[in-house]
Amino acid sequence: MISRNQQLFERAQKHIPGGVNSPVRAFRSVGGTPRFFVAGSGAHVTDADGRRYVDYVGSWGPLILGHAHPAVIAAVQEATLKGLSFGAPTESEVDMADLLCELLPSLEMVRLVSSGTEATMSAIRLARGYTGRDLLIKFEGCYHGHSDSLLVKAGSGLLTLGNPSSAGVPADLAQHTMVLDYNDSAGLAAAFAEHAAQIAAVIVEPVAGNMNLVTPRLQFLQALRELCTRHGAVLIFDEVMTGFRVGPRGAQGLYGITPDLTTLGKVIGGGMPVGAFGGRAEIMGKIAPLGPVYQAGTLSGNPVAVAAGLATLRQLRAAGFYEELAQRTRQLTDGLQAAAHRNGVPFSAQAVGGMFGLYFRSECPQSYAEVMSCDLQAFNRFFHGMLDAGHYFAPAAFEAGFVSAAHAEADIAATVAAAEAVFKAW
C-alpha cells in the first residue's frame, strides 16, 4: 500500500516545482520520499502516515521552545482575534524593537521585515548606500538568503543541488561580490589590501550553519572587525540562525565582537515569518523614510507574527535557559560521537548553544573545503537509519541541527540508542 507521504509528494509535484517550496525539503541529497508533517508538539513531529519522530530540525531553527509552545500559541491566538494585518504601525512592533535593542546592545535602531533573506538583502543595500561603495565580501559555504548579490558560491540548499551558484543571476551583478574562505584571516587581509576603497561591506555567519556547523576562529572574527573599522567598511553579522540560538546575545555576545549591522530571523519569529536588520543609528538613519536607501514591506511587523516572536523571546529570559539548552545539545553530540567511535565509524560532532553539527570525518571541519571532505554516503545511510527509527535530522549533510528546550533527557537518550544500533549495523 502506498504511503500517504508518497501520495502527497506525487500530488505536490504536479503544481509545485520539485514538489516542495524550498529545495532542501525534496530529499534530493539523501534520496527517498519527503515527510509531510501534520502536527508538532514539544520535541516531536507527526507525519502524514501517523509516524512520530524526535525532531532535530525545528523548522530549521526557529522553534527553540519546541513545537506548539503554550505561551506562543496563546499569544498568536490573542493577536489573531484582533486582526491579521493592518499595513500600519502597531504597538507590538515597538515592543519588539525595544526588546531587540535591549537584548543586543549593538542595535541602536532596527527595522522589522518578513524573512531572513529580506533582512540580509536590505542590510547589504543599506551598507552600499551608506558607504557609496559596491563591493561585497562573503565567505564560501555561508548562505545569506537567495537574493542575487548572495547567490555566488552560496551554501545550504545550493550545495544539496550540486550548484555552486544560481542561474538567473547576471554576471554584471555577481562581479560585485567577492567570495573568500571562511576562517582565513590572511585571505581577508589580502582582499582589503587590494580592494579596500571598493569594499562596502563584509557579511558573515559568525557561526556558520549552512555548510553544516563550522565554528569561527576568534582571530578571524577579530580580523573582520579590525579591517572593517580601519577601512570604513560595514561589518554585517548574519545572525538569522545564531541570533538568540547560541546564547542570550547571539554569537556577537558569545565571541565579544560588535558588528555594525546585524540581521535576524528564525527565533525572533518563534515559527512565524519575521526578520529584522539593525545596528548603528548613523547607518540606520540612511534607510527610508529617514534617508535615501529604500526598503518597504506590506507585511513587515505583522502583528500575529510579532506576537509569536515576542512570546518566544520573553521565554528565553528565564534563569538558566541557555545553560540547560547547551547541556542538552552537548549530551546529544557527545552521545552520538561515543556511539560512532565504539563501532569504528569515522565521525565527529560539536555544538554551540542549541545548534549542532554532525560530520562523517575524524575531526570537525573548519572550512568549506573540509566540510566537502565528509563522507556524504555515510551521512545518507545514517539519515535513513535514524529516520526509520523515528528520529528526524536535516535531510542534507550541509545543514546544522537544532535542539529545543522541549527535548528531554529521555529524547536524547533514545536518539543515541538508535544511533548505536545504526552504527552497529554499519
Secondary structure as UniProt FT lines:
FT   HELIX           4..15
FT   HELIX           17..19
FT   HELIX           23..26
FT   TURN            28..30
FT   STRAND          37..42
FT   STRAND          44..47
FT   TURN            48..49
FT   STRAND          52..55
FT   HELIX           58..60
FT   TURN            61..62
FT   TURN            64..65
FT   HELIX           70..82
FT   HELIX           91..103
FT   TURN            105..106
FT   STRAND          109..113
FT   HELIX           116..131
FT   STRAND          135..139
FT   TURN            140..141
FT   HELIX           148..150
FT   HELIX           157..161
FT   TURN            167..168
FT   HELIX           171..174
FT   TURN            175..176
FT   STRAND          177..180
FT   TURN            182..183
FT   HELIX           185..195
FT   HELIX           196..198
FT   STRAND          199..204
FT   HELIX           218..231
FT   STRAND          234..238
FT   TURN            240..245
FT   TURN            248..249
FT   HELIX           250..255
FT   STRAND          261..264
FT   HELIX           266..269
FT   TURN            270..271
FT   STRAND          275..279
FT   HELIX           281..284
FT   TURN            285..286
FT   TURN            288..290
FT   TURN            298..301
FT   HELIX           303..315
FT   TURN            316..317
FT   TURN            319..320
FT   HELIX           321..342
FT   TURN            343..344
FT   STRAND          348..352
FT   TURN            353..354
FT   STRAND          355..359
FT   HELIX           368..371
FT   TURN            372..373
FT   HELIX           376..388
FT   TURN            389..390
FT   STRAND          391..392
FT   TURN            397..398
FT   STRAND          401..402
FT   TURN            405..406
FT   HELIX           409..424
//
